[in-house]
Amino acid sequence: MSIASRRRHTGSIRTTSLLQHALVYLLLTVGAIIVLIPFAWMVSTSLKPANQIKQFPPIWIPKPILWSNWVNALVIFPIPFSRFVLNSFYYATFSTLGTLASSALIAFAFARLRFRGSRVLFLIVLSTMMLPGQVTMIPLFLLFSKLRWVNTYNPLIVPSFFGSAYFIFLIRQFFATVPLELDDAARIDGCGVMQLFFRIMLPLAKPALGITAIFSFSGAWNDFMGPLIYLSEMKQFPLAMALMFLRGTYRVLWSELMVVSFITMLPPMVLFFIAQKFYIQGIVVSGVKG
Amino acid sequence: MTATRQAPSPGSGQALPRPSFGLGRWRALKERQREEIIAYALVSPWVIGFIIFTLGAMAASLVLSFTETDMLTLRWVGLDNFKMLFSADKTRSLFWVSLYNTGYYVLLSIPFVMVTGFLLAVLLNQNVRGQTTYRNIYYLPSVLPSIAVSLLWLWLFHRDFGILNYLLSLVGIKGPAWLFSVHWAKPALLIMSVWGAGGNMLIFLGGLQAIPTQLYEAATIDGAGSLRRFFSVTIPMMSPTLFFVLVTDVIGSFQVFTSAYIMTAGGPNNSTLMYVLYLYNLAFQQFRFGYASALAWVFFVIIMAFTVLLFRSSSVWVYYEGEIGGRRA
């Protein structure tokens, strides 16, 4: 059952001829190039002088390469660009903290503690994963405007402290793989329930917490609809909204738009590359075992 | 194991008497009862959140759908919202238009995205060198913010200077106006969704790697060719994964919003007015919260109907190994 013991060469028994093998590589490489072309085009556009952007046939390598576009794109906004970056980090960091703290505790209760109604409650948790957020969007907006939370990050961050179904499920799955004998041993040694959580379960569930942190961070970083609904003052915009502002300018400034798009993509990309193991594990746990 | 060692180890099997905290009644409780109280305390944030943010909000949404509401006033209108919503008159309601657009997107993007994702996973599972590199490249689009992706594709789809029409011109095709064309705007969104097929690929790859090699070996011994093995081993063993991906893809693609909002704003001539975009416009541009709530509830019912249908159908085509199947039913 554990993902660690996954087999790599399931297809190896197949006696693939050389030709078949070549075809596999050919298809994979062509596909990879198709996926990468948009990125190349984005970088190329971001470094082009204005007169080379709208040119047919297109120029791939700008002459000259205008690094100054990158500076210009950042000062095009009426407020300092760093503000958007900080806002995005603020939103992502705090909603991650909220999700981690709440979901880990809730998942622990579902995985290890015996209480009446736990089965039913957990089924409800699972079923809310399939609920489209649009059903609750309007009443929540009205509620948060009553609380005068519009134009603050509260509506985006505070709900994360109440646990998120997907992450509760994910962490619980990890807790469930910890052998029950460890609990018994700890209890015989006089460990209380909370000690069991902090001393034994939490250290063993580090991968699950890592996955949760990464997913909820990039989820908040990439979120667009939430900020779009709740934030209307530019000084509160995260990067996603700064992009929308740039898109809305009278004349579309393609190279500036590509620069800021690239910057917005960068943190989730970097996070993915440094923590790919977590990503893969998280996706597989929820997908294959879900 | 190290954790166990850290715990205090009393000589006898009994827990040592602890210094009293003044919580005499707490200590008088049986261990089971204490555990239960702690458990309720731990899950209480989720229960409270569920009651307010999900259950309460859904009930409120249902009530609002029978009213005409903006930020200041609230008026009971009975079933008027629903009557207007379902009306075929396009000047009154774009419900059918947005439902058609969304249905088109869901029904066409899912087969493309799933087949592409599955194909890539099967190719990657062929013992290829550089598997990690390929996998990362294909998965990359799935980790990116949808707004940045939408803006990038807006530029790729540019009628005169976009790279897509340039590539088409290389093979002698004059590319369409894409996002500015009533006929090509929806296909453009489809093409963009296939770019993200790597998300499905990753789940499929995990599923393929979990299939025990012995099954293939046994099939080979029984004389099954590679095609037969694919259809008699791979597909049945993958059916739970396929089912999971199908359900999440259906729910996810029904909610398509950012690309339509950013790239076309629903145009041209409402040809990309997706359901959630229409809902957003009604609620947060026109502040017709009552009518938008009616739309939201109909949306909820539609998605639930699809989900129930999929789960019903799963007993026919999804193969679960013994005990998992039992637990699910």
Chai-1 contact restraints between the chains, C-beta under 6 A:
chainA,res_idxA,chainB,res_idxB,connection_type,confidence,min_distance_angstrom,max_distance_angstrom,comment,restraint_id
A,R6,B,Q209,contact,1.0,0.0,6.0,A-B,restraint_1
A,R7,B,Q209,contact,1.0,0.0,6.0,A-B,restraint_2
A,R7,B,T213,contact,1.0,0.0,6.0,A-B,restraint_3
A,H9,B,N127,contact,1.0,0.0,6.0,A-B,restraint_4
A,T10,B,N125,contact,1.0,0.0,6.0,A-B,restraint_5
A,T10,B,I211,contact,1.0,0.0,6.0,A-B,restraint_6
A,T10,B,T213,contact,1.0,0.0,6.0,A-B,restraint_7
A,G11,B,N125,contact,1.0,0.0,6.0,A-B,restraint_8
A,G11,B,Q126,contact,1.0,0.0,6.0,A-B,restraint_9
A,G11,B,N127,contact,1.0,0.0,6.0,A-B,restraint_10
A,S12,B,N127,contact,1.0,0.0,6.0,A-B,restraint_11
A,I13,B,Y216,contact,1.0,0.0,6.0,A-B,restraint_12
A,R14,B,S226,contact,1.0,0.0,6.0,A-B,restraint_13
A,V24,B,L123,contact,1.0,0.0,6.0,A-B,restraint_14
A,V24,B,Q126,contact,1.0,0.0,6.0,A-B,restraint_15
A,L27,B,L123,contact,1.0,0.0,6.0,A-B,restraint_16
A,L28,B,L123,contact,1.0,0.0,6.0,A-B,restraint_17
A,L28,B,Y134,contact,1.0,0.0,6.0,A-B,restraint_18
A,A32,B,Y134,contact,1.0,0.0,6.0,A-B,restraint_19
A,A32,B,I137,contact,1.0,0.0,6.0,A-B,restraint_20
A,V35,B,I137,contact,1.0,0.0,6.0,A-B,restraint_21
A,V35,B,Y138,contact,1.0,0.0,6.0,A-B,restraint_22
A,P38,B,L152,contact,1.0,0.0,6.0,A-B,restraint_23
A,P38,B,L156,contact,1.0,0.0,6.0,A-B,restraint_24
A,W41,B,I163,contact,1.0,0.0,6.0,A-B,restraint_25
A,M42,B,L152,contact,1.0,0.0,6.0,A-B,restraint_26
A,K54,B,F161,contact,1.0,0.0,6.0,A-B,restraint_27
A,P58,B,Y166,contact,1.0,0.0,6.0,A-B,restraint_28
A,S102,B,P45,contact,1.0,0.0,6.0,A-B,restraint_29
A,L105,B,L42,contact,1.0,0.0,6.0,A-B,restraint_30
A,I106,B,V43,contact,1.0,0.0,6.0,A-B,restraint_31
A,I106,B,W46,contact,1.0,0.0,6.0,A-B,restraint_32
A,A109,B,A39,contact,1.0,0.0,6.0,A-B,restraint_33
A,A109,B,L42,contact,1.0,0.0,6.0,A-B,restraint_34
A,A109,B,V43,contact,1.0,0.0,6.0,A-B,restraint_35
A,L113,B,E35,contact,1.0,0.0,6.0,A-B,restraint_36
A,L113,B,A39,contact,1.0,0.0,6.0,A-B,restraint_37
A,F115,B,E36,contact,1.0,0.0,6.0,A-B,restraint_38
A,F115,B,A39,contact,1.0,0.0,6.0,A-B,restraint_39
A,T128,B,T54,contact,1.0,0.0,6.0,A-B,restraint_40
A,M130,B,I251,contact,1.0,0.0,6.0,A-B,restraint_41
A,M130,B,T307,contact,1.0,0.0,6.0,A-B,restraint_42
A,P132,B,Q255,contact,1.0,0.0,6.0,A-B,restraint_43
A,P132,B,I303,contact,1.0,0.0,6.0,A-B,restraint_44
A,Q134,B,V276,contact,1.0,0.0,6.0,A-B,restraint_45
A,Q134,B,L279,contact,1.0,0.0,6.0,A-B,restraint_46
A,Q134,B,A296,contact,1.0,0.0,6.0,A-B,restraint_47
A,Q134,B,F299,contact,1.0,0.0,6.0,A-B,restraint_48
A,V135,B,M58,contact,1.0,0.0,6.0,A-B,restraint_49
A,V135,B,S61,contact,1.0,0.0,6.0,A-B,restraint_50
A,V135,B,A296,contact,1.0,0.0,6.0,A-B,restraint_51
A,V135,B,F300,contact,1.0,0.0,6.0,A-B,restraint_52
A,T136,B,A57,contact,1.0,0.0,6.0,A-B,restraint_53
A,T136,B,M58,contact,1.0,0.0,6.0,A-B,restraint_54
A,I138,B,A283,contact,1.0,0.0,6.0,A-B,restraint_55
A,I138,B,F289,contact,1.0,0.0,6.0,A-B,restraint_56
A,I138,B,A292,contact,1.0,0.0,6.0,A-B,restraint_57
A,I138,B,S293,contact,1.0,0.0,6.0,A-B,restraint_58
A,P139,B,A57,contact,1.0,0.0,6.0,A-B,restraint_59
A,P139,B,A60,contact,1.0,0.0,6.0,A-B,restraint_60
A,P139,B,S61,contact,1.0,0.0,6.0,A-B,restraint_61
A,L140,B,A57,contact,1.0,0.0,6.0,A-B,restraint_62
A,P159,B,F53,contact,1.0,0.0,6.0,A-B,restraint_63
A,F162,B,P45,contact,1.0,0.0,6.0,A-B,restraint_64
A,F162,B,G49,contact,1.0,0.0,6.0,A-B,restraint_65
A,G163,B,P45,contact,1.0,0.0,6.0,A-B,restraint_66
A,G163,B,W46,contact,1.0,0.0,6.0,A-B,restraint_67
A,A185,B,T4,contact,1.0,0.0,6.0,A-B,restraint_68
A,A186,B,A7,contact,1.0,0.0,6.0,A-B,restraint_69
A,D189,B,A7,contact,1.0,0.0,6.0,A-B,restraint_70
A,D189,B,S9,contact,1.0,0.0,6.0,A-B,restraint_71
A,G190,B,P8,contact,1.0,0.0,6.0,A-B,restraint_72
A,G190,B,A15,contact,1.0,0.0,6.0,A-B,restraint_73
A,C191,B,A7,contact,1.0,0.0,6.0,A-B,restraint_74
A,V193,B,E35,contact,1.0,0.0,6.0,A-B,restraint_75
A,V193,B,I38,contact,1.0,0.0,6.0,A-B,restraint_76
A,R199,B,A3,contact,1.0,0.0,6.0,A-B,restraint_77
A,I200,B,A3,contact,1.0,0.0,6.0,A-B,restraint_78
A,N222,B,P145,contact,1.0,0.0,6.0,A-B,restraint_79
A,F224,B,I147,contact,1.0,0.0,6.0,A-B,restraint_80
A,F224,B,T258,contact,1.0,0.0,6.0,A-B,restraint_81
A,I229,B,F284,contact,1.0,0.0,6.0,A-B,restraint_82
A,A240,B,P145,contact,1.0,0.0,6.0,A-B,restraint_83
A,A240,B,I147,contact,1.0,0.0,6.0,A-B,restraint_84
A,L243,B,I147,contact,1.0,0.0,6.0,A-B,restraint_85
A,W254,B,W155,contact,1.0,0.0,6.0,A-B,restraint_86
A,L257,B,L151,contact,1.0,0.0,6.0,A-B,restraint_87
A,S261,B,A148,contact,1.0,0.0,6.0,A-B,restraint_88
A,S261,B,L151,contact,1.0,0.0,6.0,A-B,restraint_89
A,S261,B,L152,contact,1.0,0.0,6.0,A-B,restraint_90
A,T264,B,P145,contact,1.0,0.0,6.0,A-B,restraint_91
A,T264,B,A148,contact,1.0,0.0,6.0,A-B,restraint_92
A,M265,B,L144,contact,1.0,0.0,6.0,A-B,restraint_93
A,M265,B,A148,contact,1.0,0.0,6.0,A-B,restraint_94
A,P268,B,V143,contact,1.0,0.0,6.0,A-B,restraint_95
A,F272,B,V143,contact,1.0,0.0,6.0,A-B,restraint_96
A,I283,B,L202,contact,1.0,0.0,6.0,A-B,restraint_97
A,I283,B,I203,contact,1.0,0.0,6.0,A-B,restraint_98
A,V284,B,G206,contact,1.0,0.0,6.0,A-B,restraint_99
A,G287,B,I203,contact,1.0,0.0,6.0,A-B,restraint_100
A,G287,B,G206,contact,1.0,0.0,6.0,A-B,restraint_101
A,G287,B,F244,contact,1.0,0.0,6.0,A-B,restraint_102
A,V288,B,G206,contact,1.0,0.0,6.0,A-B,restraint_103
A,V288,B,G207,contact,1.0,0.0,6.0,A-B,restraint_104
A,V288,B,A210,contact,1.0,0.0,6.0,A-B,restraint_105
A,V288,B,T241,contact,1.0,0.0,6.0,A-B,restraint_106
A,G290,B,F244,contact,1.0,0.0,6.0,A-B,restraint_107
